């Protein structure tokens, strides 16, 4: 699968299929710190990702009102 990571932006190929949590472990990423997106939709941690999936991983950004 093709995985695009943001901040810094880079692309990596990861063999699939695999679960989202397994993918994040391979990339050494914390599930609470990132959003996993497939086809413009957030993906749950227990979802399976196919070998031909195109995935984007973005950092969680929090903010607030003053």
Secondary structure, 3 states (H helix, E strand, C coil): CEEEECCCCEEEECCCCEEHHHHHHHCCCCHHHEEEEECCEECCCCCEECCCCEEEEEECCCCCCC
